[in-house]
Amino acid sequence: MNQSPDNTTLEEQINLLLDGELTDEQGKLLRAAADHDPALEQTMNNAIELREIMSRIRVEPAPSGLRKKLRRIPRQQQAAERPIRLSLRWGMVTATVVLTITIAVSQMWPQGPTDSQITQARQEFNLVLAYLARANRKTSNSIRLNIGHGFAGPVTKNTVRIISNQFGLDKE
């Protein structure tokens, strides 16, 4: 009998038996199992003997200094946990306030740009496009002048030489 119907271990059952917390039937079942299982019987006898020895030991009061220190432990633990709880609490309060303010401001803010803002944006956009077109023209002209002259000379000379050679114009 390793497990009882309430799924407690044999050791727990023995302790419950010694504490008088088992029903009569459960106690009889445990004693009957011990009659057939020498290891269980030895465990029960050891537990009974240990109980008897412990009951004969005289209780000595703890030294007063130790008792004071033991009484201070819960207060120190609570004091150590308090700042964490407070900082967490204030962090949550701060986050809630920021979120509330953000929602309130977003609800008060106009939903879209006004007509005058749209008109001004269009004018500024047209001005930017005009500057870009002007810069494009100047850049194109500069490229055409610098690259065109640089390539025109060698290409022209080379073309004249090739044509002259083909038609025999340089023999004259």
ZAFI-724134 format. One line per 10 residues: number of its first residue (from 1); their letters; for each residue x, y, z of C-alpha. Coordinates in Angstrom, 3 decimals. Layout:
<atoms>
NUM = a = X,Y,Z  ...
</atoms>
This chain:
<atoms>
1 = mnqspdnttl = 0.000,0.000,0.000  2.084,2.869,-1.284  -0.711,5.368,-1.804  -3.985,5.951,-0.008  -7.146,7.052,-1.818  -6.375,10.700,-1.005  -2.958,10.391,-2.740  -0.838,11.255,0.319  2.524,9.541,0.761  3.089,6.891,3.428
11 = eeqinllldg = 5.208,9.317,5.428  2.414,11.862,5.398  -0.085,9.172,6.362  2.086,8.105,9.315  2.334,11.723,10.487  -1.422,12.141,10.135  -1.952,8.908,12.125  0.326,10.111,14.927  -1.405,13.511,14.959  -4.798,11.777,15.170
21 = eltdeqgkll = -5.982,13.272,11.893  -6.799,9.989,10.086  -10.220,8.414,10.285  -10.476,5.121,12.163  -10.771,3.194,8.921  -7.735,4.913,7.384  -5.729,4.189,10.541  -6.752,0.508,10.488  -5.770,0.245,6.802  -2.349,1.780,7.503
31 = raaadhdpal = -1.707,-0.540,10.489  -2.832,-3.555,8.443  -0.458,-2.552,5.641  2.366,-2.244,8.196  1.647,-5.810,9.427  2.374,-7.091,5.884  5.226,-4.674,4.998  8.295,-4.783,7.313  9.753,-1.549,5.870  6.510,0.318,6.529
41 = eqtmnnaiel = 6.346,-1.159,10.040  9.936,0.002,10.724  9.143,3.483,9.399  6.076,3.706,11.667  8.085,2.536,14.702  10.829,5.096,13.953  8.258,7.877,13.668  6.624,6.873,16.955  10.000,6.708,18.712  11.029,10.103,17.290
51 = reimsrirve = 7.754,11.632,18.512  8.339,10.278,22.013  11.917,11.584,22.134  10.856,15.017,20.888  8.104,15.228,23.485  10.646,14.636,26.315  12.958,17.449,25.210  12.652,20.486,27.413  11.869,23.682,25.531  14.502,26.344,26.092
61 = papsglrkkl = 13.583,29.950,25.428  15.637,31.661,22.749  18.004,34.394,23.944  16.354,37.792,24.080  18.727,39.246,21.475  17.791,36.500,19.024  14.081,36.972,19.690  14.421,40.725,18.985  16.285,40.060,15.760  13.678,37.519,14.674
71 = rriprqqqaa = 10.863,39.979,15.376  12.629,42.657,13.295  12.930,40.468,10.193  9.301,40.879,8.997  9.436,44.654,9.555  12.728,44.938,7.671  11.357,42.848,4.835  8.257,45.029,4.578  10.384,48.185,4.672  12.581,46.817,1.879
81 = erpirlslrw = 9.547,45.977,-0.276  7.832,49.327,0.278  10.060,51.431,-2.051  9.597,48.909,-4.856  5.841,48.973,-4.413  5.809,52.766,-4.201  8.029,53.226,-7.254  5.931,50.756,-9.206  2.765,52.495,-8.057  4.112,55.962,-8.978
91 = gmvtatvvlt = 5.353,54.627,-12.317  1.871,53.355,-13.102  0.325,56.663,-11.992  2.765,58.611,-14.181  2.090,56.396,-17.199  -1.662,56.776,-16.690  -1.395,60.578,-16.436  0.771,60.794,-19.586  -1.632,58.562,-21.492  -4.640,60.601,-20.306
101 = itiavsqmwp = -3.006,63.892,-21.303  -2.033,62.483,-24.703  -5.575,61.325,-25.381  -7.059,64.638,-24.207  -4.702,66.710,-26.366  -5.293,64.502,-29.403  -9.054,64.942,-28.987  -8.713,68.736,-28.749  -6.329,69.027,-31.752  -7.967,69.900,-35.095
111 = qgptdsqitq = -8.583,66.850,-37.234  -7.073,68.226,-40.444  -5.363,71.249,-41.958  -7.411,74.350,-42.570  -8.029,75.771,-46.054  -5.502,78.567,-45.518  -2.853,76.033,-44.488  -3.534,73.986,-47.635  -3.290,77.097,-49.837  -0.010,78.159,-48.214
121 = arqefnlvla = 1.415,74.624,-48.615  0.520,74.625,-52.315  2.224,77.994,-52.844  5.364,76.810,-51.059  5.354,73.583,-53.083  5.070,75.535,-56.375  7.953,77.767,-55.282  10.115,74.703,-54.568  9.236,73.227,-57.977  10.200,76.516,-59.678
131 = ylaranrkts = 13.599,76.539,-57.909  14.193,72.915,-58.906  13.318,73.651,-62.563  15.707,76.630,-62.601  18.514,74.577,-61.023  17.877,71.811,-63.576  18.171,74.251,-66.498  21.416,75.746,-65.167  22.900,72.324,-64.543  21.914,71.108,-68.012
141 = nsirlnighg = 23.476,74.151,-69.651  26.647,73.780,-67.634  26.966,70.096,-68.523  26.261,70.780,-72.178  28.897,73.541,-72.337  31.633,71.711,-70.390  31.183,68.237,-71.784  30.178,69.315,-75.255  33.363,71.375,-75.858  35.543,68.752,-74.241
151 = fagpvtkntv = 34.316,65.986,-76.524  33.642,68.004,-79.660  37.325,68.703,-80.463  38.665,65.131,-80.329  35.602,63.702,-82.024  35.741,66.289,-84.822  39.487,65.848,-85.428  39.196,62.080,-85.427  36.205,62.162,-87.758  37.966,64.518,-90.231
161 = riisnqfgld = 41.089,62.309,-90.224  39.102,59.111,-90.893  37.075,60.667,-93.680  40.208,62.185,-95.198  41.970,58.811,-95.192  39.026,57.041,-96.826  38.650,59.521,-99.647  42.309,60.245,-100.023  41.952,63.893,-99.257  45.202,64.097,-97.311
171 = ke = 47.294,63.059,-100.398  46.980,66.334,-102.102
</atoms>
